[in-house]
Amino acid sequence: MYMEKKAILIIDDEKTIHIILKAMLSDEYHLIFASSAQEGIDLLGEKPVNLVLLDIQMPNISGMELLESLMIDTELRNIPVIIMTGKATKEIEERARELGAIEFMSKSFLFSDKENAKLKINKLALPKAQIPEKFGGYKDKLRALMEILLNESLNGDFIKTCRKMGTHFIQAFGIEYISFWTVHKHRVNLIVSLGDAQPENFGPEEAKNEQSFVQVVNRGRPYLTNNPGSKNRGFFGNASLKKGLNSEIGVPMFKITKEQLLYNNMKIPKNTEVFGFVILKRNHVFTTKEYRIISSFILQSSTIFWIMYQRMLKELS
């Protein structure tokens, strides 16, 4: 009787490790390889996995930081993770187990005692793997969002439309927290803050002091972080972690018209000023595909938000 191989996701930035583990495990397991933490996240969102072998030392997001994100993630934390490292210490092992690793292996043990390593792997791998239910039906959900914007664009209220959009993002994409901000004459304003997991003790002054404020507002660049320990990405990191919000997308909104966007092939022209930004947080990791879809939609929606924002400023003046 044919038995389907269990799938192991190996996340390690060293290609040599990929080659060694392929020779060691490919006869018994279906192996999936990732060279970075974010690539591993993307694969976990697409493929059924019975077990993760995760290296500690990796650039950008370390294995420990990724492990912390996976254990907070409500959809991925049930997948067993074995931490592997070339520099095993008692402190590292204790930290890995504290964060939720099911096993800790030194690479020397993994390669020198292959039979026992295989026994452990087989014992710890889930009997049945499932693909986490990441959000699907992108086109339908984005179409519904665009309909809201188009309906509000002619006479809609800027603040009410932000609230409607935020509510729809929460319902459609599993967002636990979303906020809309504006920047006018160097003054930052929080327009709308929605969600069941509201970070506490934050506001415009705190936002201006965040490193990500520079990236989003001054440089006009969206960002993605699945790293709760990052000091350079994300707003209100410590407050967010207390609420279990380990993943975040930040997207600027630009002073641009529909005609300007179309003329520039649906790309934001260089040096276009930012008039606001959107922060989205949730308790399970964002894939690169999700990030691209959400950020592109918000960037292109700037044309409608910009019209409504100008109308609001005119009414207030």
The 8 nearest C-alpha neighbors of each residue, nearest first, counted from 0:
[[1, 2, 3, 4, 27, 5, 28, 26],
 [2, 0, 3, 4, 5, 27, 28, 26],
 [3, 1, 4, 0, 5, 27, 28, 126],
 [2, 4, 1, 5, 29, 28, 6, 27],
 [3, 5, 28, 29, 2, 6, 27, 26],
 [4, 6, 28, 29, 49, 3, 7, 48],
 [7, 5, 29, 48, 49, 30, 28, 4],
 [6, 8, 50, 30, 51, 49, 48, 31],
 [7, 9, 31, 51, 32, 30, 52, 50],
 [8, 10, 52, 32, 51, 53, 31, 33],
 [11, 9, 33, 53, 34, 39, 32, 54],
 [12, 10, 34, 54, 13, 9, 33, 53],
 [11, 13, 34, 35, 57, 14, 10, 33],
 [14, 12, 15, 11, 16, 17, 34, 57],
 [15, 13, 17, 16, 12, 18, 11, 34],
 [14, 16, 18, 13, 17, 19, 20, 12],
 [17, 15, 19, 14, 18, 13, 20, 11],
 [16, 18, 14, 20, 15, 19, 21, 13],
 [17, 19, 21, 15, 16, 20, 22, 14],
 [20, 18, 16, 22, 21, 17, 23, 15],
 [21, 19, 23, 17, 22, 18, 24, 16],
 [20, 22, 25, 18, 23, 24, 19, 17],
 [23, 21, 19, 20, 24, 25, 18, 26],
 [22, 24, 20, 21, 19, 25, 113, 26],
 [25, 23, 21, 26, 27, 20, 28, 22],
 [24, 26, 21, 28, 27, 22, 29, 23],
 [27, 25, 24, 28, 23, 22, 29, 21],
 [26, 28, 25, 24, 4, 29, 5, 23],
 [29, 27, 4, 25, 5, 6, 24, 30],
 [28, 30, 6, 4, 5, 25, 7, 31],
 [31, 29, 7, 6, 28, 8, 25, 32],
 [30, 32, 8, 7, 9, 29, 33, 6],
 [31, 33, 9, 8, 10, 30, 34, 17],
 [34, 32, 10, 39, 38, 35, 9, 11],
 [33, 35, 12, 11, 10, 38, 32, 13],
 [36, 34, 38, 37, 33, 12, 39, 10],
 [35, 37, 39, 38, 60, 40, 65, 10],
 [38, 36, 40, 39, 35, 41, 286, 287],
 [39, 37, 41, 35, 40, 36, 33, 42],
 [38, 40, 36, 42, 37, 33, 41, 10],
 [39, 41, 37, 43, 38, 42, 286, 36],
 [40, 42, 286, 38, 44, 39, 43, 287],
 [43, 41, 45, 39, 44, 40, 46, 38],
 [44, 42, 40, 45, 41, 46, 39, 48],
 [43, 45, 41, 42, 131, 46, 40, 133],
 [46, 44, 42, 43, 130, 41, 47, 131],
 [45, 47, 43, 130, 42, 44, 48, 129],
 [48, 46, 130, 129, 128, 49, 45, 43],
 [47, 49, 6, 128, 50, 7, 46, 8],
 [50, 48, 125, 128, 124, 6, 7, 5],
 [49, 51, 7, 124, 79, 48, 80, 78],
 [52, 50, 80, 8, 7, 9, 53, 81],
 [51, 53, 9, 81, 80, 82, 8, 10],
 [54, 52, 82, 10, 83, 51, 81, 9],
 [53, 55, 83, 11, 62, 84, 56, 82],
 [56, 54, 62, 84, 61, 63, 57, 53],
 [55, 57, 61, 54, 62, 58, 84, 11],
 [56, 58, 61, 12, 55, 60, 62, 59],
 [57, 59, 60, 61, 56, 35, 12, 36],
 [60, 58, 61, 57, 36, 35, 226, 229],
 [61, 59, 58, 36, 64, 65, 57, 226],
 [62, 60, 57, 64, 63, 56, 55, 58],
 [61, 63, 55, 65, 64, 54, 66, 53],
 [64, 62, 66, 61, 65, 55, 67, 95],
 [63, 65, 67, 61, 66, 62, 226, 60],
 [66, 64, 68, 62, 67, 63, 69, 61],
 [65, 67, 63, 69, 64, 68, 62, 70],
 [66, 68, 64, 70, 65, 69, 98, 63],
 [69, 67, 65, 71, 66, 70, 245, 72],
 [70, 68, 72, 66, 76, 71, 67, 75],
 [69, 71, 76, 67, 72, 68, 66, 99],
 [72, 70, 68, 69, 73, 67, 282, 243],
 [73, 71, 283, 69, 282, 75, 70, 74],
 [72, 74, 283, 75, 76, 71, 282, 70],
 [75, 73, 72, 131, 76, 283, 77, 132],
 [76, 74, 72, 77, 69, 78, 73, 131],
 [75, 77, 70, 69, 78, 72, 74, 73],
 [76, 78, 75, 79, 74, 70, 73, 69],
 [77, 79, 76, 75, 50, 80, 49, 125],
 [80, 78, 50, 101, 77, 51, 124, 81],
 [81, 79, 51, 100, 101, 52, 50, 82],
 [82, 80, 102, 52, 103, 100, 101, 53],
 [81, 83, 103, 53, 54, 52, 104, 80],
 [84, 82, 104, 54, 105, 53, 106, 103],
 [85, 83, 105, 86, 106, 54, 55, 87],
 [84, 86, 106, 105, 87, 107, 83, 54],
 [87, 85, 84, 88, 105, 106, 91, 83],
 [86, 88, 105, 84, 85, 91, 89, 92],
 [89, 87, 91, 90, 92, 86, 93, 105],
 [88, 90, 92, 91, 93, 87, 94, 95],
 [89, 91, 93, 88, 92, 94, 87, 95],
 [92, 90, 94, 88, 93, 89, 95, 87],
 [91, 93, 95, 89, 94, 90, 103, 96],
 [94, 92, 90, 96, 95, 91, 97, 89],
 [93, 95, 97, 91, 92, 96, 90, 98],
 [96, 94, 92, 98, 97, 100, 93, 91],
 [97, 95, 100, 99, 93, 98, 94, 92],
 [96, 98, 94, 95, 99, 93, 100, 92],
 [99, 97, 95, 96, 67, 100, 94, 66],
 [98, 100, 96, 97, 101, 70, 95, 66],
 [101, 99, 96, 80, 95, 102, 81, 98],
 [100, 102, 80, 81, 79, 99, 96, 103],
 [103, 101, 81, 100, 82, 104, 80, 96],
 [102, 104, 82, 81, 83, 92, 105, 100],
 [105, 103, 83, 82, 106, 109, 108, 102],
 [104, 106, 84, 107, 108, 83, 87, 85],
 [105, 107, 109, 85, 108, 84, 83, 110],
 [106, 108, 105, 110, 109, 111, 85, 112],
 [109, 107, 111, 105, 106, 112, 110, 104],
 [110, 108, 106, 107, 116, 113, 111, 112],
 [109, 111, 107, 108, 113, 112, 106, 116],
 [110, 112, 108, 107, 113, 109, 106, 114],
 [113, 111, 108, 114, 115, 110, 109, 116],
 [112, 114, 116, 115, 110, 109, 111, 117],
 [115, 113, 117, 116, 112, 118, 119, 109],
 [114, 116, 118, 117, 113, 112, 119, 109],
 [115, 117, 113, 119, 114, 118, 109, 112],
 [118, 116, 120, 114, 115, 119, 113, 121],
 [117, 119, 115, 121, 116, 120, 122, 114],
 [120, 118, 122, 116, 117, 121, 123, 115],
 [119, 121, 117, 123, 122, 118, 124, 116],
 [122, 120, 118, 124, 119, 123, 117, 125],
 [121, 123, 119, 120, 124, 118, 125, 117],
 [122, 124, 120, 121, 119, 125, 79, 50],
 [125, 123, 50, 49, 121, 122, 120, 126],
 [124, 126, 49, 127, 128, 123, 50, 78],
 [127, 125, 124, 128, 49, 5, 123, 122],
 [128, 126, 125, 49, 129, 5, 48, 124],
 [127, 129, 49, 47, 48, 125, 126, 130],
 [130, 128, 47, 131, 127, 48, 46, 49],
 [129, 131, 47, 46, 132, 45, 44, 128],
 [132, 130, 133, 74, 44, 129, 75, 43],
 [133, 131, 134, 130, 74, 44, 135, 129],
 [134, 132, 131, 135, 44, 130, 172, 45],
 [133, 135, 172, 132, 136, 137, 173, 171],
 [136, 134, 137, 133, 132, 140, 138, 172],
 [135, 137, 139, 138, 140, 134, 141, 171],
 [138, 136, 140, 135, 139, 141, 134, 292],
 [137, 139, 141, 140, 136, 142, 143, 135],
 [140, 138, 142, 141, 136, 137, 143, 144],
 [141, 139, 143, 137, 142, 138, 136, 144],
 [140, 142, 144, 138, 143, 139, 137, 145],
 [141, 143, 145, 139, 144, 140, 138, 146],
 [144, 142, 146, 140, 141, 145, 139, 147],
 [145, 143, 141, 147, 142, 146, 140, 148],
 [144, 146, 148, 142, 147, 143, 149, 141],
 [147, 145, 143, 149, 148, 144, 150, 142],
 [148, 146, 144, 150, 145, 149, 151, 143],
 [149, 147, 145, 151, 146, 150, 152, 144],
 [148, 150, 152, 146, 151, 147, 145, 153],
 [151, 149, 147, 148, 152, 146, 153, 155],
 [150, 152, 155, 148, 149, 153, 154, 147],
 [151, 153, 149, 155, 150, 148, 154, 303],
 [154, 152, 151, 155, 150, 149, 307, 306],
 [155, 153, 152, 151, 156, 307, 150, 310],
 [156, 154, 151, 152, 153, 157, 160, 307],
 [155, 157, 159, 158, 160, 154, 307, 151],
 [158, 156, 307, 160, 159, 308, 161, 155],
 [157, 159, 161, 160, 156, 162, 190, 191],
 [160, 158, 162, 156, 161, 157, 163, 155],
 [159, 161, 163, 157, 162, 158, 156, 164],
 [162, 160, 158, 164, 159, 163, 165, 157],
 [161, 163, 159, 165, 160, 164, 166, 191],
 [164, 162, 160, 166, 165, 161, 159, 167],
 [165, 163, 167, 161, 162, 166, 160, 168],
 [164, 166, 162, 168, 167, 163, 161, 177],
 [165, 167, 169, 163, 164, 168, 162, 170],
 [166, 168, 164, 170, 169, 165, 171, 163],
 [169, 167, 165, 171, 170, 166, 172, 164],
 [170, 168, 174, 166, 173, 167, 171, 172],
 [169, 171, 167, 168, 172, 173, 166, 174],
 [172, 170, 168, 169, 167, 173, 140, 134],
 [171, 173, 168, 174, 169, 134, 170, 167],
 [172, 174, 169, 170, 171, 175, 281, 168],
 [173, 175, 169, 281, 172, 176, 280, 168],
 [176, 174, 281, 194, 196, 280, 195, 169],
 [177, 175, 194, 280, 174, 193, 279, 196],
 [178, 176, 279, 193, 278, 192, 165, 280],
 [177, 179, 192, 278, 191, 277, 193, 180],
 [178, 180, 277, 191, 190, 276, 189, 192],
 [181, 179, 189, 275, 276, 190, 188, 277],
 [180, 182, 275, 188, 274, 187, 183, 276],
 [181, 183, 187, 274, 275, 186, 185, 188],
 [184, 182, 186, 185, 181, 274, 187, 188],
 [183, 185, 186, 182, 187, 274, 181, 188],
 [186, 184, 183, 182, 187, 181, 207, 188],
 [185, 187, 183, 184, 182, 188, 181, 203],
 [188, 186, 182, 203, 181, 185, 183, 189],
 [189, 187, 181, 180, 203, 190, 182, 186],
 [188, 190, 180, 191, 179, 203, 181, 187],
 [191, 189, 180, 179, 188, 158, 181, 192],
 [190, 192, 179, 178, 189, 162, 193, 161],
 [191, 193, 178, 177, 179, 190, 194, 189],
 [194, 192, 177, 176, 178, 191, 165, 195],
 [195, 193, 176, 175, 196, 197, 177, 192],
 [194, 196, 175, 197, 176, 193, 174, 242],
 [197, 195, 194, 175, 242, 176, 198, 244],
 [196, 198, 195, 194, 199, 176, 193, 242],
 [199, 197, 238, 239, 196, 242, 200, 201],
 [200, 198, 201, 238, 197, 239, 235, 202],
 [201, 199, 198, 202, 238, 205, 235, 197],
 [202, 200, 205, 199, 198, 235, 203, 206],
 [201, 203, 205, 204, 206, 200, 189, 188],
 [204, 202, 206, 187, 205, 188, 207, 189],
 [205, 203, 207, 206, 202, 208, 187, 201],
 [204, 206, 208, 202, 203, 207, 201, 209],
 [207, 205, 203, 208, 204, 209, 202, 212],
 [208, 206, 204, 205, 209, 212, 203, 187],
 [207, 209, 205, 206, 210, 204, 212, 211],
 [208, 210, 212, 211, 206, 207, 234, 205],
 [211, 209, 212, 231, 213, 208, 232, 214],
 [210, 212, 214, 213, 209, 232, 233, 215],
 [213, 211, 215, 209, 210, 214, 216, 207],
 [214, 212, 217, 211, 216, 210, 215, 218],
 [213, 215, 218, 211, 212, 220, 216, 217],
 [214, 216, 219, 220, 212, 251, 213, 218],
 [217, 215, 219, 213, 212, 218, 214, 273],
 [216, 218, 213, 219, 214, 215, 212, 273],
 [219, 217, 214, 220, 216, 215, 213, 270],
 [220, 218, 215, 216, 217, 251, 214, 273],
 [219, 221, 215, 218, 214, 222, 251, 250],
 [222, 220, 250, 249, 215, 251, 219, 294],
 [223, 221, 249, 248, 220, 224, 250, 232],
 [224, 222, 248, 247, 249, 290, 225, 221],
 [223, 225, 226, 247, 246, 232, 248, 222],
 [226, 224, 246, 284, 245, 227, 68, 247],
 [225, 227, 224, 228, 229, 64, 60, 68],
 [228, 226, 245, 229, 225, 68, 240, 236],
 [229, 227, 226, 230, 64, 236, 237, 67],
 [230, 228, 226, 231, 227, 232, 233, 236],
 [229, 231, 232, 228, 236, 233, 210, 227],
 [230, 232, 229, 210, 211, 233, 209, 234],
 [233, 231, 211, 229, 230, 224, 210, 234],
 [232, 234, 211, 236, 247, 235, 224, 231],
 [233, 235, 236, 209, 211, 206, 232, 212],
 [236, 234, 238, 237, 239, 233, 201, 198],
 [237, 235, 239, 234, 238, 240, 233, 227],
 [236, 238, 240, 239, 235, 241, 227, 228],
 [239, 237, 198, 241, 235, 240, 236, 199],
 [240, 238, 244, 236, 242, 198, 241, 237],
 [241, 239, 243, 237, 242, 244, 238, 245],
 [240, 242, 238, 239, 243, 237, 244, 198],
 [241, 243, 240, 239, 244, 196, 198, 238],
 [244, 242, 240, 241, 282, 245, 239, 71],
 [245, 243, 282, 281, 239, 240, 242, 246],
 [244, 246, 227, 282, 243, 68, 240, 225],
 [247, 245, 225, 284, 281, 280, 224, 244],
 [246, 248, 280, 224, 279, 223, 233, 225],
 [247, 249, 223, 279, 222, 278, 280, 224],
 [248, 250, 278, 222, 221, 277, 279, 247],
 [249, 251, 221, 277, 276, 294, 215, 278],
 [252, 250, 276, 215, 275, 219, 221, 277],
 [253, 251, 275, 301, 276, 273, 298, 274],
 [254, 252, 273, 301, 255, 274, 272, 251],
 [253, 255, 272, 305, 273, 274, 271, 256],
 [254, 256, 302, 253, 259, 301, 257, 305],
 [257, 255, 302, 259, 258, 260, 254, 305],
 [256, 258, 260, 302, 259, 261, 255, 303],
 [259, 257, 261, 256, 260, 262, 255, 263],
 [260, 258, 262, 256, 257, 261, 263, 255],
 [259, 261, 265, 257, 263, 258, 262, 266],
 [262, 260, 265, 264, 258, 263, 259, 257],
 [263, 261, 259, 260, 264, 258, 265, 257],
 [262, 264, 260, 261, 266, 265, 259, 268],
 [265, 263, 261, 266, 262, 260, 267, 259],
 [266, 264, 260, 261, 263, 267, 299, 262],
 [267, 265, 264, 263, 260, 268, 261, 299],
 [266, 268, 260, 269, 265, 271, 263, 298],
 [269, 267, 271, 266, 270, 263, 260, 259],
 [268, 270, 271, 267, 272, 266, 219, 218],
 [271, 269, 272, 268, 219, 218, 267, 273],
 [272, 270, 269, 268, 253, 254, 273, 267],
 [273, 271, 254, 253, 270, 274, 219, 255],
 [272, 274, 253, 252, 275, 216, 254, 251],
 [275, 273, 182, 253, 181, 252, 254, 183],
 [276, 274, 181, 252, 180, 182, 273, 251],
 [275, 277, 251, 252, 180, 250, 179, 181],
 [276, 278, 179, 250, 178, 249, 180, 251],
 [277, 279, 249, 178, 177, 248, 250, 280],
 [280, 278, 177, 248, 247, 176, 249, 174],
 [281, 279, 247, 176, 246, 175, 174, 244],
 [280, 282, 175, 174, 244, 246, 283, 176],
 [281, 283, 244, 72, 245, 243, 246, 71],
 [284, 282, 72, 281, 73, 246, 74, 285],
 [283, 285, 246, 225, 72, 286, 282, 68],
 [284, 286, 289, 290, 287, 246, 283, 225],
 [287, 285, 41, 289, 288, 40, 290, 284],
 [286, 288, 290, 289, 291, 41, 285, 37],
 [289, 287, 291, 286, 290, 292, 41, 285],
 [290, 288, 286, 292, 287, 291, 293, 285],
 [291, 289, 287, 293, 288, 292, 294, 286],
 [290, 292, 288, 294, 289, 293, 295, 287],
 [291, 293, 289, 295, 290, 294, 296, 288],
 [294, 292, 296, 290, 295, 291, 289, 297],
 [293, 295, 297, 291, 296, 292, 290, 250],
 [296, 294, 298, 292, 297, 293, 291, 299],
 [295, 297, 293, 299, 294, 298, 300, 292],
 [296, 298, 300, 294, 299, 295, 293, 301],
 [299, 297, 295, 301, 300, 296, 252, 294],
 [298, 300, 301, 296, 297, 295, 302, 265],
 [301, 299, 297, 302, 298, 303, 296, 304],
 [300, 302, 304, 252, 299, 298, 303, 253],
 [301, 303, 256, 305, 257, 300, 255, 304],
 [304, 302, 306, 305, 301, 300, 152, 307],
 [305, 303, 301, 307, 306, 302, 308, 300],
 [304, 306, 308, 302, 303, 307, 301, 254],
 [307, 305, 303, 309, 304, 308, 310, 302],
 [308, 306, 310, 304, 157, 309, 305, 311],
 [307, 309, 305, 311, 310, 306, 157, 304],
 [310, 308, 312, 306, 311, 307, 305, 313],
 [309, 311, 307, 313, 308, 312, 314, 306],
 [310, 312, 308, 314, 309, 313, 307, 315],
 [313, 311, 315, 309, 314, 310, 316, 308],
 [312, 314, 310, 316, 311, 315, 309, 308],
 [315, 313, 311, 312, 316, 310, 309, 308],
 [314, 316, 312, 313, 311, 310, 309, 308],
 [315, 313, 314, 312, 311, 310, 309, 308]]
